[in-house]
């Protein structure tokens, strides 16, 4: 259905959206979308840095938690 939309179809959709919402509303909406994308990228970057820190910490402080009874059997 959407395979044959083409450039004229996209322009028609853009004009209809512009008429319905107005230039100011669309402009503010796009600004909010840009802020959201920026916040998402920052969150992903911070999350990957925290994940690296957690991997380093758990690797250094890993300890054997096997109960003493089972250690003697092995």
Secondary structure, 3 states (H helix, E strand, C coil): CHHHCHHHHHHHHHHHHHHHHCHHHHHHHHHHHHHHHHHHHHHHHHHHHHHHHHHHHHHHCCCCCCCHHHHHHC
